[in-house]
Amino acid sequence: MKKPLKIRVKQCAWAGLLLMVALFFSGCPYESIFPLGRSDTATIDAQLLGRWKSCSGENEKSHCMVISQFNDHEYLITAEKEGEKESPMMRAFSTIVGEYRFLSVQEIETGSRKGEKWYLVKYSIMNEKIFKNNFFSTSEELRTFVRKKAEEKPWTI
């Protein structure tokens, strides 16, 4: 029996979000020693909340990501991989710069100093909750974005 279109779109589109988690651990969205904004002024984007499943190939393990509201300003992101007992967890919050939305994401690891780094991820939500991640792979890409926004009009973080 075929799954309804909304479920398939949700599952396939959020594979990009799972890619984000994979990149966190292999190291490649823009990394910073500070977040893009302040968590105490962030708002929750309700469209991000939920359990999302990737569309893996036949020989690949299934991946799921759960995005929960942790408090009034932050998300708790849990990555689950089929057959693995431990699930990486991250804290995140949204920051809006002009018309762009960003997540400042920090890995949570108890008993270590790993949580000192932040990863900055630009995202957009389209149609049926399609998540499109646009990473800044280098500091030059982030610098170009900031330069362009600074030339358009004043903005603050």
N, C-alpha and C positions, 0 to 999 in steps of 0.2 A: 504494500500500500504506500502510495506517495505521501510525503509529508506536505502539509499546507505551505504555500509560498512564503508566508510571513516567517514561519519557523526556519525554512531553508535559508532565506535571506539573512535572518538574524544569525544563524550558525555560520554561514560562509563569510559574511561581512566582518564578523568579529574575529576571524582568523588573523586579521591585521593586528588586533589588540594582543593576541597571543604572540605574534611576532614581536611586539613591543617587549613582552616579558623575556622572550628569548634573547633579544638584543641587550636587555639590561644585564644579563649574565654573561654575554659574550662581549659586551662593552661597546655599544655604538650610538645611541642618541646623544645629544649634547649633554655633557657632564659638567656640573658646576659645584662649587663649594657652598653655594647658597641657592635658595629657591628663587623663582621668578617674582613671587609676590609674598604676601603675608597670609598665613593660614587663618589667622583670627578674623580676617575680613572676607574670606572666601565664601562663596555660596555653593550649595550642592546642585549639580545638574542632574535632575531626576532621570533623564534619558540614559545616563550611564549605568544606573543601578540595575543589577540583575545577574543572572548566571548565563554565561556565553560559552558555546562549544565550537571548537574549530572543525573545519572540514578537512580531516587528515586523509592522506592516501591510504590504500589498503594495508600496506606493511608498516605504517606509522602508528604510534600510540596516540590515543585520543587526548586532547588537551581541553581543559575547561578553565575559565576565569570567572571568579565571583567578585563583583564590585558591590560593596555594601557601604551604607552610610555609617561612618564611625562616630561622628559627633555632628554638631551643627555646621561644621565647616570642612570636614575632611572625610575621605573615603578610606576604606580598608580594601585592598586588592589581594585576593588569594589566588595563586596559580596552582592548578591541580593537573597532574599528569597520571594517566592510567598506569596502574601497577607500581606507583611510587608512594611511599608512606609519608614523606615530608612534603609539605606544600610551601613554596616560597611566599612570603607576605610582604606587602609594600603599603606604605601610607602615601596618600596623594591628596592634592587639593587643586581646584581650578583657579585660574587667573585669566581675566579678560584684558587684552591689550588692543584697543581700537575695536575692530570687528573680528579679531582672532581669539580663539580659546586655547589655553595651554593647560597641561597638567604638570605640576611639579611633583615628581615621584621620588620616594626615598625607600630603599630596601630596609626592612626591619629584620634585624638579626640580634637576638639576645646574647649578651655576654661578649660582644665584640664592638669594635669601632666602625664597623661597616656602614652604619647608617649616617655617616658624615657627608656622603656624596648625594647630590640631587641630580635627577635626570629631567630634562625639559622636553616635553612632547607637545607639539601643536596638533590639535584634533578638530574634526568637524563632524556633525551629525546630519545625515541626509536621508530623505525618504523614510523607509521603514527602519529607522535606527541604524542605518549603515554607518559604521565607524571608519573613518579614514584617517590613518595616522601619517603625519608628515614630520619626519625627524630632521633635526638639524644635525647633520653628520659631522660637521666641523665648526670650530669657533668662527670661521670666516662666513659660513652660511648664516649663523646667528647675528654676527656683526652686520652683514648686509641687510638683513631683515630690520634690525634696530635702526640702522642708518636711514633706510627708506621710510620707516614710520616716523622717525624724528624730523625728517624733512617735510612730511605732510602736515603735521600739526603737533602742538605740544601734547604730551601725555605723561602720566606718572605711573609708577609702580608702587 
